[in-house]
């Protein structure tokens, strides 16, 4: 069987998906390290990393909104990591694509922008797609690994470029943009029936901030639309791969199967799945065989040892039954098992240990 690292050797984008708490962020970090081991220049973008992951990567100051290079003198390539800062990314996009600094400042200082950048539903997912666009075009990197939010929010990330494109075509957006495009005054727009109704609901001050924001936004909507289309094409490109992470529990497997179905319905394919924190098989025998040996044992101590082995094998067997629906759903895509380790992931050594299983899927677990 080809290793997962081999499957991703020619990828330009890797999207790690899965429900919360299954080790998805750790897997993304390990994929980054293994890609650097193979000589690649990779950046890992994570949404909500645990502090111990930054420590394990040797980033004492934690992860920030800009890529930080990890000190890896023993590897041929480079690995960088960053945490998505939604507000900072939004401001960065505005500054990079505004016609001049004055236009950018009018936007980022606008109260409507500040509220939208910090709390509007869907903003984080869209800014994640903007981050992907920026990093994919950055000459420092030849691979971008995206650690998405939990499954259902990950779909929002995949759909965000299309949602933005539809919003830019919406009647309300075009009405908000009307003053800048036609030279109309702000109060003239506020007399429009639709906006008068909006103003009665949200307040005239908020409406004024919103209209001022869209006035300042004039001319940038074309660039946002173009980038949204480019991200959509990038996500559907052959060089983009999806890795689905699950744990051997029914709820996370059910979520993974649902997510694989959603990806399939939207035209995406799962390259591979990872079953994380699997109990070892403890030899080639079965729990039933170990139970039989316990019953036939000539001493109590031997019987207890065989009974304990039977219990451990039973846990392992049940976990492999739990992941069968995911195996059936993926068809020919491989499922790679990562064992439950005896210690927490807290340093390079433990991250590299996980990497061994991604490089050699035929190891006995």
N, C-alpha and C positions, 0 to 999 in steps of 0.2 A: 504494500500500500504506500502511495506517495505521502510524504509528511505534509502537515499543514504549511510549514515554512516553504516547502517545495511548491505547493499549490499557489502560494502568494508571491512567488519569486518575481513574476513580471507585473504585479499589481502596481497601480499608481495611487489608488485609494482603497483602504480597507475600512469597512463600517462594522463595528462590533455592536451587536444587538442582544437584547435579553431583558428579562424582568429584573427588578431591583434585588440586590443581595446575593446574586449568583456568582460574583467574582468577575464581572464583565470588565471593570476598570483595570483590575490586576491582569487579566488576559490581554487587554489592549497594551499595557505597559510591557508585558513579556514579548508580545509580537514585535513591539518596537525594538527591544533589546536584541532579539534574534535577527531582525532585519539588519540592524547595525553590525551584528556579528558576521553577517553575509556580505558586508561591505557597502550597504546602502546608507543614504542620508535621509533619515526618517524623523518626522515630527508626530507626536501623539497629542491629540486634543481631547481633553476630558471635561466632563460637565461638572461633576461634583466629587472630586477625589478625596479619599480618606487621607488624613495627615500622615499616617504610617506609610502610605505609598510614596509620598514625596520623600520621606526619610529613607525608605528602601532604595530609592533612586539616587540618593546622595544629594538631594536638593534641600539643604538645611533651612533655607528661607522659605520653603514651600513653593507651590506652583502659582505663577502670576498670569496676567493677561497677555504677556508676550512670551514667545518661545525661549526657553532656557536650555542651554546645552548641558547635557549630563556628562560628567567626567568619566570617560570610558577608554583609558589608555590601552586596555587589553583587547579592544575590538578594532576591526579594520575600518568600520564605518562611523557614522555619527548618529546619535539619538538625542532629540530635543523633546521637550514636553511643555505644555501650557494648559491652563485652565481657562475655559470660556468665561470672560467677563462681558456680560451682555451689554451693559451701558457703555463700557469703554470701546467694545467692538463697533457699536452703532456710531459712536462719535468718530471713531477712526474711519469708518466707511464714509461718513459725511465729509470729513476733512479731505479724504483722498479724492473725492469725486465732485466736490463743489467747484464752481467756476473760479472762486477766489476765497481768501481767508475771511473776508467780510461776510460772504454768504454762509460759510460754514459756521461762523460765530453766531449769526442770527438764528440759525437752526438749533445749535446745541445749547444756547442760552434760553430758548423758548420753553415756557413752562409746560406746554403740551408735549414737547419732545421729551423733557425730563421725566414726566409721568409715564409716557409711552415706553421709553427706553427701560424704565425700572420695573414696570408692573403689568404692562399690557399683555394679555394672553397671546401666545404665539410668537412674541418678540424673541424669546430665547432660542426657539427652534429656527427662526429665520436667520438670526445672527450666527447660529452654528453653521448654516449653509453659506453665509457670507465668509465666515472664517475658513471653511473648506475651499471656497473660491480663491481667497487671497493666498492661502498656503500652497494650494496646488500650482499657483502661478509664481511661487517664490523659488528662485533659482537655487536657494540653499538646500532644498529638499527634493528628493525624487519619489518619496512615498509619504502619504498622509494617512494616519490612522485616527479614526473618529470613534470615540467612546460615547455612544448615544445615551440619552435618558432612558428610563425603563420603557418597555416595549411600546405601549400605547402612545407615549410622548415621542418615541423614536419615529413612529409613523408621521407625526406632525412635522418632524424634522425633514423627512423625505418629501412631504407634501408642501412644505413651506414655500419653495420657489413658485409653484403653481398657484398657491393661494395669493401670493403677492401679485402675480401677474393678473389674476382675476380682479383683485382689489383696484389695481391701476386702471382697469377698464370699467370700474363701477361708476354709475351715474353720480353718486355723491362725491367721489374723488374728483371727477371732472368738474363738478360744480365748485368744489373748494379751490381748484386750480384756476378757475375762470378769471379772477381778478388779475393775476399775473400775466395771463395770456391775452387779455383783452384791454388791459389798462383800467379796469373798473376799480372803484374805490371799495374799501372794506365794508362801509355801511351799505353800499349798493347790494353786495352779496347777502348781507344780513337780512335784507328785505325779501329775499327769495322764500317762497312758502315752505319749502322743505327745511331750510336752515332756521327759519323762525320757529318751526315745530321742534327742531333739535335744541334750539336755545332755551325753549321753555322747559325742557327736560333736564338739561345739564347745566344751565345757567349761562347768562350772556358773556361773563368773563371767560369761562372755559371755551365757549364758542369762538370768542375773539382770538384767544390764544391758538385755537386749532386753525382758524382761517389764516392767521399770521404765519403759522408754521407752514401751511401749504403754499402761501405766497412766497416764502423764503425758499421753499423746496423747488420752485419753478426751474425747469430745465434738467433736474436730476432724475426725474422719473424715467426718462428714456434709458439712462445708465442702469438704474435698478432693474428695469425690465430685461435689459440685455443680459445682465449678470444672472438673473433668475433663470433665464432660458439656458445659459451656459451651464449653471449648476445642474439643471434637470438633465441636460445631455451628458454631463460628467457622471452623474449617478447611474445612468443607464449604459455607460460605456463598458466595453469588454475589459478594460483595465481596472474596473471597480469591482471589488469582491465583498460579499456579505458573510460574516461569521456570526453564527447564532450560539449564544452561551446559555446553558441551562444547568440546573442542579438536579440530582435524582430524587426529586419530590414531585408528587402528583400535580400540585398547583403550578410549579414552575415549568414542568413539562407541558401541561395544558396550555399555559401562556405561550410557550415556545412553538407549539403546534399551531396555535391560533395565529401567531405572528408570521410563521412560515406560509400559512394560507394567505394572509394579507399581502405578503411580499409577492407571492405567485400571482394573485389577482391583479396586482399593479405592474406586473411584467418584470419583477426582480427575481433572481434565483439565489438560493443559499449555496455558497461555495462549500462550506463545512460547518458542522456543529461541534460544540465542545460540551461534554458531560463532565462538569466540574465537581470535585470533592466526592469521588466515588470510593466506596470501601473496597479494599483489596479482595481478590478472590481467595487468597490463602490456599494456594495449591490448585491442583487440577481436579480434585474431588468435589463432591456435592455435600450439601448439608445432610441429606438423607444417609449418605455413606458414613459421615462422621457420627451421626446419631447411632447407626448400627454398631460402629466400633465402640461407642460409649457403653452400649447395652451389653456388649460381649467382653468388655474389659475385665481383667482378673483382679484389679485392685481399684479401690475408691479413687485414689489420686489419678490413675490413668483414665478412669471413667470421667472424672471432672474435666480433665484436659481435653478429651474428645468432645465432651458436651459443650465446652466453651468454644471449641473450633466449629462445632455444628451451628452454634448461635451466630458466630461471626460470618460463616458462609451463608447462612440464611439471610442476614442483612444484605450481603452483597448480591445474592440472587434476587431478592425483592427489588433492589435498586435497578437491576438490569431489566426487570419486568416493567418498572415504571417508565424507563426511557424507550421501550419498544414503540409506543405511538409516534414518537419523534423519529425513530429509525424508519418506520413505515412511511411517514410523511415525506421524508427527504429523498426517498428512492435511492439513487446511486451516490448521493453526496455522503462523504464519510462522517462518522461521529468519532471523535477522538476523546478518550477518557483521560482525565487528570485525577490522580488519586487524592484522597483526603490525607493531608500531611499531618505529621505529629506535632508541628509547630506552626505559628502564625507566619504570614508573609511579612517580614520585617527588614530584609536586607537583600543585597545582590545574590547571595548564595541561594536563598530560597526562591528568588525569581528565576535564577538560572536553572534550578531544579525543575521548575514547571516547564521551562523551555526545552528540557530534555524530552519530555513527553510530546511536545509539539513537533519536535524534530524526528522522533522515532515512535510512531504510533503502534508499532508491533511489540513494544515493551509489555511485559506481563504486569498487570495491575492486581 
